[in-house]
Amino acid sequence: MGNDQNSAYGFGVETQNSSGQTLDCSFYSLGIGSAGNSKISEEFKAQLGEDNIRKVKKVSVELKINLQDKPKDAKDVYLRLHLLSHRLVKPNEINLEGIFALLLNVVWTSAGPCEVESFSQVRLQLQNKFGSLVVYSVDKFPRMIDYVIPEGVRVADGDRVRLGAYLSPGTTVMHEGFVNFNAGTLGKSMVEGRISAGVVVGDGSDIGGGASIMGTLSGGGKEVISIGQRTLLGANSGIGISLGDDCIVEAGVYITAGSKISLPDGNIVKAKDLNKANNLLFRRNSQTGALEALPIKGSWGGLNSILHAN
């Protein structure tokens, strides 16, 4: 990002508990660079004020932040999460260090966010007022679709996508799919498995039902996992390494960085040696039980032939 691209702004509404702590923020105007003049609209003015039942207060908020600095408070975190879900920044482009310590656990309900400590009393009063009350979760992160609905995406179950997810146009997240914050898709994808925080999935790649992607290279590494283009994770498969383009992981096969993989030339390598490789089928030999990697197209030209050129 350039210098101006390191800055972001947001105008919105903050929900505070009785101690003045932030429960959530919703931004009606936000962007990268310098902010123009923004006046709060009449629709958002109507949201301001106190809710005596939930014991919260809604106030207007105006922020300007540096995206490469650590977040300073919960409002700062919420702006960054909104920027991700609005697709104004991509996963792993901005600093999200220490965000868990800045966010409160919140009771997310159909009546809005509530403080955990007083919720037993608040629940009864909300039920008396509305007749019914839905509690979605008790978590630090809310559902994305309660704040941002990106154009051109399908989300079958709103509980499965956190605010801060980055979903490109053409992405479908089915009922058993899950996309964490600071993670998502860079093109058209069918997501029926888990995309962990930090993971990005390339255009045309699909995550099969029950499939799982570790957030970082397994074995204690810090390298964030990524999946290239036109790659398929079969049902109930999983990876702890990055995959390049045009790969397939057979259904039910789990590849961690330390997994021993048999190659067509008879060599056996650790899966981390195939990190970011292209054009590979990962499968388990049904007779020997060994994990194997085979070229999907063409003949085997050695390990270097399927790795990204540096």
C-alpha positions as CSV (number, residue, x, y, z in Angstrom):
1,M,0.0,0.0,0.0
2,G,1.2,3.6,-0.7
3,N,1.3,6.2,2.0
4,D,-2.2,7.5,1.3
5,Q,-3.4,3.8,1.0
6,N,-2.2,3.2,4.6
7,S,-4.9,5.6,5.9
8,A,-8.5,4.9,6.3
9,Y,-11.5,6.7,7.7
10,G,-15.0,5.9,9.0
11,F,-18.1,7.6,10.1
12,G,-20.6,5.5,12.1
13,V,-22.5,4.6,15.2
14,E,-21.0,3.0,18.3
15,T,-22.8,0.9,20.9
16,Q,-21.5,1.4,24.4
17,N,-22.3,-0.4,27.6
18,S,-22.9,1.5,30.9
19,S,-19.2,1.7,31.5
20,G,-18.5,3.3,28.1
21,Q,-16.9,0.2,26.7
22,T,-17.5,-0.6,23.0
23,L,-19.9,-3.4,22.2
24,D,-20.0,-2.8,18.4
25,C,-19.6,-0.2,15.7
26,S,-21.5,0.1,12.4
27,F,-20.0,2.4,9.7
28,Y,-22.3,4.1,7.2
29,S,-19.4,5.9,5.4
30,L,-15.8,4.6,5.2
31,G,-12.9,4.4,2.8
32,I,-9.2,4.4,2.1
33,G,-7.2,7.7,2.1
34,S,-8.5,11.0,3.4
35,A,-12.1,11.5,4.5
36,G,-14.3,14.1,2.8
37,N,-17.0,15.9,4.7
38,S,-19.6,13.5,6.0
39,K,-22.7,14.5,7.9
40,I,-24.7,11.9,9.8
41,S,-27.9,11.0,7.9
42,E,-31.3,11.3,9.4
43,E,-31.7,7.5,9.3
44,F,-28.6,7.1,11.5
45,K,-29.5,10.0,13.8
46,A,-32.6,8.0,14.7
47,Q,-30.3,5.3,16.1
48,L,-28.6,7.5,18.6
49,G,-29.5,7.6,22.2
50,E,-30.0,5.3,25.1
51,D,-31.7,1.9,25.3
52,N,-32.7,1.5,28.9
53,I,-33.6,-2.2,28.6
54,R,-30.3,-3.3,27.0
55,K,-28.4,-0.8,29.2
56,V,-26.5,0.6,26.2
57,K,-26.0,4.0,24.6
58,K,-25.5,4.6,20.9
59,V,-23.2,7.5,19.9
60,S,-21.8,8.8,16.7
61,V,-18.2,8.0,15.9
62,E,-15.6,9.5,13.5
63,L,-12.3,7.7,13.0
64,K,-9.1,8.1,11.0
65,I,-6.6,5.3,11.4
66,N,-3.2,4.1,10.0
67,L,-3.8,0.6,8.7
68,Q,-0.1,-0.5,9.2
69,D,-0.2,0.5,12.9
70,K,-1.6,-1.8,15.6
71,P,-5.3,-1.1,16.3
72,K,-5.7,1.2,19.3
73,D,-9.2,0.3,20.5
74,A,-12.3,-1.6,19.6
75,K,-13.6,1.1,17.3
76,D,-10.4,0.9,15.4
77,V,-10.8,-2.9,15.1
78,Y,-14.4,-2.6,13.9
79,L,-13.4,-0.2,11.1
80,R,-10.7,-2.6,9.9
81,L,-13.2,-5.5,9.9
82,H,-15.7,-3.4,7.9
83,L,-13.0,-2.4,5.4
84,L,-12.3,-6.1,4.8
85,S,-15.9,-7.1,4.4
86,H,-16.5,-4.1,2.1
87,R,-13.6,-5.4,0.0
88,L,-11.7,-2.2,0.4
89,V,-8.6,-4.1,1.7
90,K,-7.6,-7.7,1.2
91,P,-6.8,-10.3,3.9
92,N,-3.3,-9.9,5.4
93,E,-2.8,-6.4,4.0
94,I,-3.5,-4.6,7.2
95,N,-2.3,-4.8,10.8
96,L,-4.7,-6.8,13.1
97,E,-2.2,-7.5,15.8
98,G,-3.7,-7.8,19.3
99,I,-7.4,-7.4,18.3
100,F,-8.7,-10.2,20.6
101,A,-7.5,-8.2,23.6
102,L,-9.4,-5.1,22.4
103,L,-12.8,-6.7,21.8
104,L,-15.3,-7.7,24.5
105,N,-17.3,-10.9,24.5
106,V,-20.8,-9.8,23.5
107,V,-24.2,-11.4,23.5
108,W,-25.4,-11.0,19.9
109,T,-29.2,-10.9,19.8
110,S,-32.0,-10.0,17.4
111,A,-32.5,-6.9,19.6
112,G,-28.8,-5.9,19.2
113,P,-25.6,-6.4,21.1
114,C,-25.9,-6.9,24.9
115,E,-23.4,-7.0,27.7
116,V,-22.7,-10.5,29.0
117,E,-22.7,-9.7,32.7
118,S,-26.2,-8.2,32.8
119,F,-27.8,-10.4,30.2
120,S,-29.9,-12.6,32.5
121,Q,-32.0,-9.7,33.5
122,V,-31.9,-8.0,30.1
123,R,-33.1,-11.2,28.4
124,L,-36.3,-11.3,30.4
125,Q,-37.1,-7.6,29.8
126,L,-36.5,-8.0,26.0
127,Q,-38.7,-11.0,25.9
128,N,-41.4,-9.1,27.7
129,K,-41.1,-6.2,25.2
130,F,-40.8,-8.2,21.9
131,G,-42.5,-11.5,22.7
132,S,-39.5,-13.4,21.5
133,L,-35.7,-13.0,21.4
134,V,-33.1,-14.8,19.3
135,V,-29.6,-15.1,20.8
136,Y,-27.2,-15.7,17.9
137,S,-24.0,-16.2,19.8
138,V,-21.7,-15.1,22.6
139,D,-18.5,-14.1,20.9
140,K,-16.1,-11.2,20.2
141,F,-17.0,-11.1,16.5
142,P,-20.5,-10.6,15.1
143,R,-22.0,-12.0,11.9
144,M,-20.9,-10.2,8.7
145,I,-24.4,-10.0,7.2
146,D,-25.7,-7.9,10.1
147,Y,-23.3,-5.2,9.0
148,V,-22.2,-5.8,5.4
149,I,-23.7,-7.7,2.5
150,P,-21.2,-7.7,-0.3
151,E,-22.6,-7.5,-3.8
152,G,-22.6,-10.7,-5.8
153,V,-22.3,-13.3,-3.0
154,R,-24.5,-16.0,-1.5
155,V,-24.4,-16.8,2.2
156,A,-26.7,-19.7,3.1
157,D,-26.3,-19.3,6.9
158,G,-25.3,-16.0,8.3
159,D,-23.9,-17.5,11.5
160,R,-21.1,-19.1,9.4
161,V,-19.4,-15.9,8.2
162,R,-17.8,-13.5,10.7
163,L,-17.5,-9.7,10.2
164,G,-14.1,-9.2,8.6
165,A,-14.5,-12.0,6.0
166,Y,-13.5,-11.0,2.4
167,L,-15.9,-12.6,-0.1
168,S,-15.4,-11.8,-3.8
169,P,-18.3,-11.6,-6.3
170,G,-19.3,-15.1,-7.4
171,T,-18.6,-16.7,-4.0
172,T,-21.2,-19.0,-2.4
173,V,-20.9,-20.0,1.3
174,M,-23.2,-23.0,1.8
175,H,-24.8,-24.0,5.2
176,E,-21.7,-26.0,6.5
177,G,-19.2,-23.5,5.1
178,F,-17.3,-21.1,7.4
179,V,-15.3,-18.0,6.7
180,N,-13.3,-16.4,9.5
181,F,-12.3,-12.7,9.7
182,N,-9.2,-11.7,7.7
183,A,-9.8,-14.6,5.3
184,G,-11.8,-15.3,2.2
185,T,-12.0,-15.7,-1.5
186,L,-10.2,-13.8,-4.3
187,G,-12.7,-14.9,-7.0
188,K,-15.6,-17.2,-7.7
189,S,-15.6,-20.1,-5.2
190,M,-18.0,-22.6,-3.6
191,V,-17.3,-22.8,0.1
192,E,-18.7,-25.9,1.9
193,G,-15.8,-26.2,4.4
194,R,-13.8,-24.1,6.8
195,I,-11.6,-21.1,5.8
196,S,-9.5,-20.2,8.8
197,A,-8.3,-16.7,9.7
198,G,-5.6,-15.4,7.3
199,V,-6.4,-18.0,4.6
200,V,-7.1,-16.8,1.0
201,V,-8.6,-19.0,-1.7
202,G,-8.0,-18.2,-5.4
203,D,-10.4,-17.8,-8.2
204,G,-12.3,-20.9,-9.3
205,S,-11.2,-23.0,-6.3
206,D,-13.8,-24.9,-4.3
207,I,-13.7,-26.1,-0.6
208,G,-15.7,-29.3,-0.3
209,G,-18.1,-30.2,2.4
210,G,-16.4,-30.7,5.8
211,A,-13.0,-29.7,4.4
212,S,-10.7,-27.7,6.6
213,I,-7.8,-25.3,6.0
214,M,-5.3,-24.6,8.8
215,G,-4.6,-20.9,9.4
216,T,-0.9,-21.3,9.3
217,L,1.6,-23.8,8.0
218,S,1.2,-26.7,10.4
219,G,3.9,-27.6,12.8
220,G,4.1,-24.2,14.5
221,G,5.1,-22.1,11.5
222,K,4.0,-18.6,10.9
223,E,3.4,-18.8,7.1
224,V,-0.2,-18.2,6.3
225,I,-1.9,-20.9,4.2
226,S,-3.2,-20.0,0.7
227,I,-4.9,-21.9,-2.1
228,G,-4.3,-21.0,-5.8
229,Q,-6.7,-21.0,-8.7
230,R,-8.9,-23.9,-9.9
231,T,-8.0,-26.1,-6.9
232,L,-10.4,-28.5,-5.2
233,L,-10.4,-29.7,-1.6
234,G,-12.6,-32.8,-1.6
235,A,-15.2,-33.5,1.1
236,N,-13.8,-34.0,4.6
237,S,-10.2,-33.3,3.4
238,G,-7.8,-30.9,5.0
239,I,-4.5,-29.1,4.4
240,G,-1.8,-27.6,6.6
241,I,0.3,-26.5,3.6
242,S,-0.4,-24.0,0.8
243,L,-1.5,-25.3,-2.6
244,G,-0.8,-23.7,-5.9
245,D,-3.0,-23.8,-9.0
246,D,-4.9,-26.8,-10.5
247,C,-4.5,-29.1,-7.5
248,I,-6.9,-31.7,-6.0
249,V,-6.9,-33.1,-2.5
250,E,-8.9,-36.3,-2.6
251,A,-11.9,-36.7,-0.3
252,G,-11.0,-37.7,3.2
253,V,-7.3,-37.0,2.9
254,Y,-5.6,-34.7,5.4
255,I,-2.2,-33.3,4.5
256,T,-0.1,-31.6,7.3
257,A,3.3,-30.1,6.8
258,G,5.0,-33.2,8.3
259,S,3.0,-35.8,6.3
260,K,5.2,-38.2,4.3
261,I,4.3,-38.1,0.6
262,S,5.3,-40.7,-2.0
263,L,6.3,-39.2,-5.3
264,P,6.0,-40.9,-8.8
265,D,9.8,-41.3,-8.9
266,G,9.8,-43.3,-5.7
267,N,11.1,-40.5,-3.5
268,I,9.4,-39.7,-0.2
269,V,9.2,-36.1,1.0
270,K,7.5,-34.1,3.7
271,A,4.4,-32.3,2.5
272,K,6.0,-29.0,3.4
273,D,8.4,-29.6,0.5
274,L,5.4,-29.4,-1.8
275,N,4.2,-26.1,-0.3
276,K,2.6,-24.0,-3.1
277,A,3.1,-26.7,-5.7
278,N,0.9,-26.7,-8.9
279,N,-0.9,-29.4,-10.8
280,L,-0.9,-32.1,-8.1
281,L,-3.4,-34.7,-7.0
282,F,-3.0,-35.7,-3.3
283,R,-4.5,-39.1,-2.6
284,R,-4.2,-42.1,-0.2
285,N,-3.3,-45.3,-1.9
286,S,-6.3,-47.6,-1.1
287,Q,-4.0,-50.7,-1.0
288,T,-1.0,-49.5,0.9
289,G,-2.5,-46.6,2.8
290,A,0.4,-44.3,1.7
291,L,-0.2,-40.7,0.9
292,E,0.8,-40.0,-2.7
293,A,1.2,-36.9,-4.9
294,L,0.8,-37.3,-8.7
295,P,0.7,-34.8,-11.5
296,I,-2.8,-34.2,-12.8
297,K,-1.6,-33.3,-16.3
298,G,1.5,-34.4,-18.1
299,S,4.3,-36.6,-16.9
300,W,6.4,-36.3,-13.7
301,G,9.3,-34.0,-14.3
302,G,10.7,-34.0,-10.8
303,L,10.0,-31.9,-7.7
304,N,11.1,-28.6,-9.2
305,S,8.7,-28.9,-12.1
306,I,5.6,-28.5,-9.9
307,L,6.8,-25.8,-7.5
308,H,6.4,-22.1,-8.0
309,A,9.4,-20.4,-9.6
310,N,11.0,-17.9,-7.3
